[in-house]
Amino acid sequence: MKPVVLLVGRLPDVVNTVARELEDLPIQWLGAHSREEVIAQLEAEPNIRSVVVGAGLDDAVRGDLVGVIASRRPDLCIHFKDRLSGPAGMAPFARRVVETEMLHWKVIDTA
């Protein structure tokens, strides 16, 4: 079973774009564009291993998401993309997050 990464962003096509650019990684990508969608994905998919939040969301929304995610899944790491790299920086950021965490998962899985 592939690990699942939840991508949260303001732009509706962020999941498709990131998933297409990172199809070489053994990851299942899920997306959410609002607080309600984040809650629905967290409740529906127990195999989520990480959350990547885009920079297009307002700071108040990003802050609220920390509480929403942490209260439902305190086991998850939440990664926030910088604003400086713009929308084109989402896929490279998600790749760095996944590659770093996948190395950690491999160590855990073989121990």
Contacts in CASP RR format, 6 or more apart in sequence:
PFRMAT RR
TARGET T0000
AUTHOR 0000-0000-0000
METHOD contacts of the structure
MODEL  1
MKPVVLLVGRLPDVVNTVARELEDLPIQWLGAHSREEVIAQLEAEPNIRS
VVVGAGLDDAVRGDLVGVIASRRPDLCIHFKDRLSGPAGMAPFARRVVET
EMLHWKVIDTA
1 47 0 8 1.000
2 26 0 8 1.000
2 27 0 8 1.000
2 28 0 8 1.000
2 47 0 8 1.000
3 26 0 8 1.000
3 27 0 8 1.000
3 28 0 8 1.000
3 47 0 8 1.000
3 49 0 8 1.000
3 50 0 8 1.000
3 102 0 8 1.000
3 105 0 8 1.000
4 27 0 8 1.000
4 28 0 8 1.000
4 29 0 8 1.000
4 30 0 8 1.000
4 45 0 8 1.000
4 47 0 8 1.000
4 48 0 8 1.000
4 49 0 8 1.000
5 27 0 8 1.000
5 28 0 8 1.000
5 29 0 8 1.000
5 30 0 8 1.000
5 48 0 8 1.000
5 49 0 8 1.000
5 50 0 8 1.000
5 51 0 8 1.000
5 52 0 8 1.000
5 94 0 8 1.000
5 97 0 8 1.000
5 98 0 8 1.000
6 30 0 8 1.000
6 31 0 8 1.000
6 32 0 8 1.000
6 38 0 8 1.000
6 41 0 8 1.000
6 42 0 8 1.000
6 45 0 8 1.000
6 48 0 8 1.000
6 50 0 8 1.000
6 51 0 8 1.000
6 52 0 8 1.000
7 14 0 8 1.000
7 15 0 8 1.000
7 18 0 8 1.000
7 29 0 8 1.000
7 30 0 8 1.000
7 31 0 8 1.000
7 32 0 8 1.000
7 51 0 8 1.000
7 52 0 8 1.000
7 54 0 8 1.000
7 90 0 8 1.000
7 94 0 8 1.000
8 31 0 8 1.000
8 32 0 8 1.000
8 33 0 8 1.000
8 38 0 8 1.000
8 51 0 8 1.000
8 52 0 8 1.000
8 53 0 8 1.000
8 54 0 8 1.000
8 57 0 8 1.000
8 65 0 8 1.000
9 31 0 8 1.000
9 32 0 8 1.000
9 33 0 8 1.000
9 53 0 8 1.000
9 54 0 8 1.000
9 56 0 8 1.000
9 57 0 8 1.000
10 33 0 8 1.000
10 54 0 8 1.000
10 56 0 8 1.000
10 57 0 8 1.000
11 33 0 8 1.000
11 56 0 8 1.000
11 87 0 8 1.000
12 33 0 8 1.000
14 31 0 8 1.000
14 54 0 8 1.000
14 87 0 8 1.000
14 90 0 8 1.000
15 29 0 8 1.000
15 30 0 8 1.000
15 31 0 8 1.000
17 90 0 8 1.000
17 91 0 8 1.000
18 29 0 8 1.000
18 90 0 8 1.000
18 91 0 8 1.000
18 94 0 8 1.000
19 29 0 8 1.000
21 91 0 8 1.000
22 29 0 8 1.000
22 91 0 8 1.000
22 94 0 8 1.000
22 95 0 8 1.000
22 98 0 8 1.000
25 95 0 8 1.000
25 98 0 8 1.000
25 99 0 8 1.000
25 102 0 8 1.000
26 102 0 8 1.000
27 98 0 8 1.000
28 47 0 8 1.000
30 41 0 8 1.000
30 45 0 8 1.000
30 48 0 8 1.000
31 37 0 8 1.000
31 41 0 8 1.000
32 38 0 8 1.000
32 40 0 8 1.000
32 41 0 8 1.000
35 61 0 8 1.000
35 64 0 8 1.000
35 65 0 8 1.000
35 68 0 8 1.000
38 65 0 8 1.000
38 68 0 8 1.000
38 69 0 8 1.000
39 68 0 8 1.000
39 72 0 8 1.000
41 48 0 8 1.000
42 48 0 8 1.000
42 68 0 8 1.000
42 69 0 8 1.000
42 72 0 8 1.000
42 73 0 8 1.000
43 72 0 8 1.000
48 73 0 8 1.000
48 76 0 8 1.000
49 76 0 8 1.000
49 101 0 8 1.000
49 105 0 8 1.000
50 76 0 8 1.000
50 77 0 8 1.000
50 78 0 8 1.000
50 79 0 8 1.000
50 97 0 8 1.000
50 98 0 8 1.000
50 101 0 8 1.000
51 69 0 8 1.000
51 76 0 8 1.000
51 77 0 8 1.000
51 78 0 8 1.000
51 79 0 8 1.000
52 79 0 8 1.000
52 81 0 8 1.000
52 90 0 8 1.000
52 93 0 8 1.000
52 94 0 8 1.000
52 97 0 8 1.000
53 62 0 8 1.000
53 65 0 8 1.000
53 78 0 8 1.000
53 79 0 8 1.000
53 80 0 8 1.000
53 81 0 8 1.000
54 80 0 8 1.000
54 81 0 8 1.000
54 90 0 8 1.000
55 80 0 8 1.000
55 81 0 8 1.000
55 82 0 8 1.000
55 83 0 8 1.000
55 85 0 8 1.000
55 86 0 8 1.000
56 83 0 8 1.000
57 65 0 8 1.000
62 80 0 8 1.000
65 78 0 8 1.000
66 78 0 8 1.000
69 76 0 8 1.000
69 78 0 8 1.000
70 76 0 8 1.000
70 78 0 8 1.000
77 101 0 8 1.000
79 93 0 8 1.000
79 97 0 8 1.000
81 89 0 8 1.000
81 90 0 8 1.000
81 93 0 8 1.000
82 93 0 8 1.000
85 92 0 8 1.000
85 93 0 8 1.000
END
